[in-house]
Amino acid sequence: MVEVKKDFQDSVLEVLSFYEEMSWERIIMDFEEDFLKEHADFNKETLENILLSLSKKKLINVRINENGEKLYKKPFPKKSLWRKIRECLRI
């Protein structure tokens, strides 16, 4: 069961975008058809639990829009200190 949950979490993280926020409906629509056929027990409740878990781990950001709908987005990866130093030295 833990391995299946990890598989679901990895798949959700693959679907989420760095650039635009996604609702849960859009997340489900972006899954590969083979994944959904393979995991017929995957439903809205499972997805919401995974998104809540990822949010608590700070792997995704959650925002509520003006309609009360939750939108999810992966935070853009931070630059390492070494990369910031290299960029400054190039100038």
C-alpha positions as CSV (number, residue, x, y, z in Angstrom):
1,M,0.0,0.0,0.0
2,V,2.8,2.4,0.8
3,E,4.5,1.7,-2.5
4,V,1.2,2.4,-4.3
5,K,0.8,5.7,-2.5
6,K,4.3,6.7,-3.4
7,D,3.5,5.8,-7.0
8,F,0.5,8.1,-6.9
9,Q,2.5,10.9,-5.3
10,D,5.2,10.7,-7.9
11,S,2.6,10.7,-10.7
12,V,0.9,13.8,-9.2
13,L,4.2,15.6,-9.0
14,E,4.9,14.8,-12.6
15,V,1.6,16.2,-13.7
16,L,1.8,19.4,-11.7
17,S,3.4,22.4,-13.4
18,F,6.0,25.0,-12.2
19,Y,4.3,27.7,-14.3
20,E,0.6,27.5,-13.9
21,E,-1.8,26.6,-11.2
22,M,-4.0,23.5,-11.7
23,S,-7.3,22.5,-10.3
24,W,-7.9,18.8,-9.3
25,E,-10.0,18.3,-12.5
26,R,-7.2,19.5,-14.7
27,I,-4.7,17.3,-12.8
28,I,-6.8,14.2,-13.5
29,M,-7.2,15.2,-17.1
30,D,-3.4,15.5,-17.5
31,F,-2.7,12.0,-16.2
32,E,-1.7,9.4,-18.8
33,E,-4.5,7.1,-19.8
34,D,-2.4,4.0,-19.1
35,F,-1.9,5.2,-15.5
36,L,-5.6,5.7,-14.9
37,K,-6.5,2.3,-16.4
38,E,-3.8,0.6,-14.3
39,H,-5.1,2.2,-11.1
40,A,-8.9,2.0,-11.3
41,D,-9.2,2.7,-7.6
42,F,-7.7,6.2,-8.1
43,N,-10.5,8.7,-7.3
44,K,-11.0,12.3,-6.2
45,E,-10.7,11.5,-2.5
46,T,-7.3,9.7,-3.1
47,L,-6.1,12.7,-5.1
48,E,-7.2,15.2,-2.4
49,N,-5.4,13.1,0.3
50,I,-2.2,13.0,-1.8
51,L,-2.4,16.8,-2.5
52,L,-2.9,17.5,1.2
53,S,0.1,15.3,2.0
54,L,2.3,17.0,-0.6
55,S,1.2,20.4,0.7
56,K,2.2,19.5,4.3
57,K,5.6,18.4,3.0
58,K,5.8,21.7,1.1
59,L,6.4,20.0,-2.2
60,I,3.4,21.9,-3.7
61,N,1.7,25.3,-3.1
62,V,-2.0,25.6,-2.6
63,R,-4.0,28.8,-3.3
64,I,-7.8,29.3,-3.2
65,N,-9.1,31.5,-6.0
66,E,-12.0,33.9,-5.8
67,N,-14.5,31.1,-6.6
68,G,-13.3,29.1,-3.6
69,E,-11.6,26.5,-5.8
70,K,-8.2,25.2,-4.7
71,L,-5.4,25.5,-7.2
72,Y,-2.1,23.6,-6.9
73,K,1.3,24.4,-8.3
74,K,4.8,23.1,-7.8
75,P,7.2,25.7,-6.4
76,F,9.9,26.7,-8.8
77,P,13.2,25.1,-7.7
78,K,15.5,27.4,-5.8
79,K,19.0,28.2,-7.1
80,S,21.8,26.8,-5.1
81,L,24.3,29.2,-3.5
82,W,27.0,28.0,-5.9
83,R,24.9,28.8,-8.9
84,K,24.1,32.3,-7.6
85,I,27.8,32.9,-7.1
86,R,28.7,31.7,-10.6
87,E,26.0,34.0,-12.1
88,C,27.3,37.0,-10.1
89,L,30.9,36.3,-11.3
90,R,29.9,36.2,-15.0
91,I,28.9,39.9,-14.9
